[in-house]
Every structure is written in C-alpha cells, then in structure tokens.
C-alpha cells in the first residue's frame, strides 16, 4: 500500500488544510511516491454529530463539545489507521502544519519497530504530527474512543498526548518535524500552533476556547468564569498578527501558489473570508507577498 499524508480538518480550517496539502507535494522530491488526503469533520458527522452540546473532561475541567469550535477536528488525527485498513505507513498533521522540507524523509524513516513517532513537547508526545505504522494501531477506533470521552472513561488531553499508549511503542522525532511557531533553516514542518497569531486569521473574532488547565492560576479561573458568563468565545477579542513576518510570508506565499494553480479558487477564498475563516485582507496580502523560492 502506498504511504499517505493525512491532514485532518473542519470547515473553519479547510483552507489551511488545502495549503498544507500543497506544501507536502510542493516541497517533496518524491511526491509521486505518496498520496495526500484531507480528513474532514463534515464527512464523519455520523460519529461527531450526536455529541453536540454534551460535556466531556478536558484538563480536569468539564467542557462542552461544539462541532463549530475551531479545533473540533482533533479526534480525527487518530483515524488514519482505520482509513488505511490498518496497513502501511501514514503521516497525519494538523491543518496548521506546513511542510518546509521533504515529508518523504519522514515516510521512509526507520521506525525501529515503534508504532508511532512524534515530537515531544514539555515532556509529552505532541500528536499534531505523527508517523504511524498502521498495522500496529489496530486498537485505534475513533468512534469507540470518542464515545468513551462522554462516558468519562477517557480524558481528552490524555488522549491527545497519547497517554493511553504503551510508551515503549512511541519514538521521539527531532523537534524540526513539528516546529512550533519557529521557521529556521533546519525546520522540516512548521506548526503555527499559537492560535491567537495564526497568520491567516489576523483581525478576525477569536473562535476557540482557551485552556483552563491550571487550578492554581487566577487566569484559569477567570477564563472559566468568562466562559460560563459570556459563552465559549465571549470577551476573547480578535486574532493578532504573527510576530514573525517570515512565517506570514511563508503561508501566504503557499496560498498564492494554490490560487495560481487552482487548488484554491478565488470564490473559495472569498467565501472563506466572508465566513470569518480567513482574514478579510487575504487577497491584498497575496498580491504583495513575495514569491517563495523554488522547491529544491
């Protein structure tokens, strides 16, 4: 079976996912050896739709599942083994992860018998980029595991941090394969993980729920009270400009190429702007952004 790169997303981050898919093909010298596929929340509402408005446990706090949330796609990162028939290799990335280097290097890595390879952050596996041996992950069944959240048999953050996996089956990737808001000469995949400064969201109203995971932090209590009094996104303000102009230029350089090659059409981009999924000056930014260097 051909290896595959999966980008999991929902409607709010779909344009980013299309740009991510373009980056995977563009920056690989072996793009003809693997496939790229989006996993979209809308195609799996038979799993997620019935949980709308139900509570689950995250960071020790009860949260409400909202399919409209910016990050409602996250459980889909565990779906590639099922989609691959539990065969072959796959890479899965968030829709705000973009290839700077060649993803083929990751797909062809010696996995040393491990089931999953990923970068570790703050001592925990970061499942936002994973290389998977699908045959070793037959216990990943998204519908069952997602339902377990609402039976309080599973905790969201523990799931996302691969806390239910045997640690001996996990390998540690070099940080450059999931470079958190860092774009440098050695970056292989950049992850615009700070949601408040994602380059394509500047100026839009915030539509994600901040963490409330520190019971000793006054800010966590303030965020909890804000959510209870004003709703999930009340008083959160707007997305800010990314502090690194090079990262903004990289994303919009990729988006410009997507528009040029038809991966993203102008009507698609205009609709995304109208829905507040992409900043309203995106067309202007594309016009002025410098062309990216040709892929190696």
BELVENCOR-V958564 format. One line per field, one symbol per residue. psi: psi as a letter, one per 20 degrees, with the letter a starting at -180 (. if undefined). A space follows every 10 residues. Layout:
# BELVENCOR-V958564
psi=???
This chain:
# BELVENCOR-V958564
psi=ppqqppoqra hhjhghhggg gghgggkpik ijirqpppop ghikihghhi jpiqqrppkj qpqppoiiqh kiihiiijhg gghjklqaqq ppqrikppph aohhhghjqo ikjqhpprqp pkiqpojipp ppohhjkiio oggghghhgi jkiqpghggh jkijqohijp qoqqhiimoo kporhjphpp omhnhhkphj ipiqpplqor qljoiiphhg hghgggghhj rhjpjibrqr qpiohhhghg ghgghghggh jjhoqghggh ghghjkhqqi kghgghhipq qqqqq.
